[in-house]
Amino acid sequence: MRATFERDGLRYRPWGARDLDALAALVTDPVIMARVGGALRTDEVAGLLDRYRRPDDPRVLAALCIEDEAGAPIGSGLVTREDDALEIGFLVRREHQGRGHGTRIARALVELAQTRSELVIARVAIDHAASIRVLEKAGLRVASRTPDHLVMERRTSPDSQAGLGPRAQPRSGEASREGDPPGFTPGGGGAGDSPSESQLRRFR
């Protein structure tokens, strides 16, 4: 899906050929990537960008560059197919953390995924309470667990999906005023605040 839309003061658009530096600022940051397999090398970023930009990848519903109202890149969003569900994940640049972006982005990606699937999932480290709280704010609940990770999900019926289509505008009065919870780190442990390990491995 080559969707471009706005929600809660943030703009979501497909990654472009000129976005290499913006993507590198995220995926080569060792703090952001600490819980998702570690930072990528600089020479790996171009390959990741190429994968994000493929229009015919059957596993990828959306790979999005996220910008603030001034047009500055603040993060990345990913929606991928996982069996009968769609999985969300995102990253937020360190200088833009603590402003509520994690919660806003999670909600936007859930709504986008719900336009294509009744089941939306995310994976998060079992000990990452802050990220679990962000996902809960986006309407996800724990569905299963492993020793290391939780799988959280949100399931809706087709007739209840409000949806967020391409170029949708923010709903009046809907912008969140909540900050991300203390300790929220967009490198932490799963699709709740970054691409989950299962997502990231597909692009390496």
N, C-alpha and C positions, 0 to 999 in steps of 0.2 A: 504494500500500500504506500503510494507516494503522497501521503497526506501532509498537509500543512494546516495547522489550526492554532487557536489561542485559547488559553484558559487560565483564569486567576492571575492575570498579569504576565504570564509566560507564553512564549511562542515556540511551537514545535514544528520542525521542518526536516526534510530528508538531508542527510549529510551530502555535502558537495565536494567537488574536486579541490577546492581551495581551503578545506577545513582540516587539513592535516595537522597544523599546529594546535588547533583547538582540541582535537582528539588526543594528540600526544600529551597535552597538559593533564589529561585525565588518566590515561592508561599507563603512563610511565611514572606516575606518582606512587611511591612505595607505601604511603599511608593510605591512600584511597584504595589501593589494590591489595592491601595486606591480607584480607580474608578471602580473596577470590583467585588464589593461585600465584600471587605476586605480580609486580609491575612487569609490563612488557619492555623489551629492549626497543630503543629508538628505531632500529632497522626493521622491527616487526609491525610498526604502526601503519605503514602504507598498505600492507597486505590486509590489515584489519579494516581500514577505510574502504579498500576495494570490495571487500566482502559485504560491508554495510551498504554499499551503493549498488549492488547487483539487483536489478529489478525482477529477476526470474528465480530468486532463491526460494524454493518451496517451504523452507522452514521459517522464514522471516516475514512476519506481517508488517513490522515497522522497525526501522532503525533511525532514530531521530536525534538531531542536534537541538538542544534546548537553549533558548536565549531569553534574557530579561527584556524589559520594556525599552531599554536603550539599544538593544541589538547585540549586547555582549554575550558571548557563549558562557553558560553556567554549568552545563552538564550534558548528559547523554541518556536517551531512553531506548529501551529495546523490548519488543514484543515478539516472541517466538512460539512456534507450534511445538507442543509436547503431548504426543498421543492425542487424546480427545480434548485437550485443554489448550489454552494459551498462557504462556508464562511471561511475566513482566520482570524487568530489571532496569536499574538506572545508576548513574554516577553523578555526583555533584562536586564541582571544584571546591577546594578547601576554603578559598576566600569568599565563597558564597554560602558556606554552611551556617547554621544557626539562625536562618531567616525564614524558616517554614517551608523552604523549597522542597524538602524531601516529602512532606505530607502532600503538598500540591501536586507534585509530579506523580506520586503513587496513585492519587485519585484520578488524574488525567489518563494515565496509562490503563488503569482498570476500566474506565469508561470506553476508551478506544478499543480495548480487547473485547469488551462486551458487545460491540457491534458485530463481531464475528463468531463469538463462542459464548455458550451459557456458563462455561466453567473457566475461571481465571485463577491461576496459581502463582505462588512465589515461594522461594526457598530462602531460609534465613538461619544463621547460626543459632543453636538452641540456647546459648548463653547471652545473646545479644538483645537484651530487654528493650533498648531504645528503638531498634529496628522493628522488633515485633510490635511495639506500640504504634509506629508509623503505619505498618500494614493494617493494624486493627482500625486505625482512623480511616483507612481506605476501604473498610468493610470486609476485610479478609479475616478468617478464623482458622485456628489450627485444625488440620485434617489428619495428619499423620506425623510421625517423628522417627528419626534414626538416632543413634547415640550422639551425633554431631549437629544435625539440622532438623528444623521443622519444615514441613510442607504446609503452607497456609493457602486457603482457597476462598473464593467467593463464587457462589452459584446463583444464577438467576433464571427465571423462566423467560421464554422469548417475548411474551406480551408485556413483561415488566422492564424490558431493556430500554432505557431512555436513549442511550447511545451518545456518541460524540463523533460525528462524521467529519470528513475533510472540511477544513476551513470553518469549523464551528466557532462561534464567538463565546466569550465568557457569559455565564448567566448572571443577570442583574443581582447584585448583593451577595454573590456566592464566594467572593474571594476570601480565602482563609486568613485570619489574623493570628493564627496559632504559630508559634515557633516550633522548630523540631525539638523533641525532648532533650534534656541534658544528656550529654554523652553520645548523641547521635553522630555517627561517623560514616560518611558515604563510602567507605571502603569495607564495610563490616558484615560480610558473612552471608550474602545471598541476594536474591532478587528484590528484597525489600528495600535495599538502599544501594544496590549495585548489581551488574549482571551476575547471576548465580554461577557457580562453578560449572554446572552442566551447560549453561549458555556459552560461557567464555571459551570452553574447550572447543566448541564448534568453529570458532573463528581463529584459532591459533594454527 
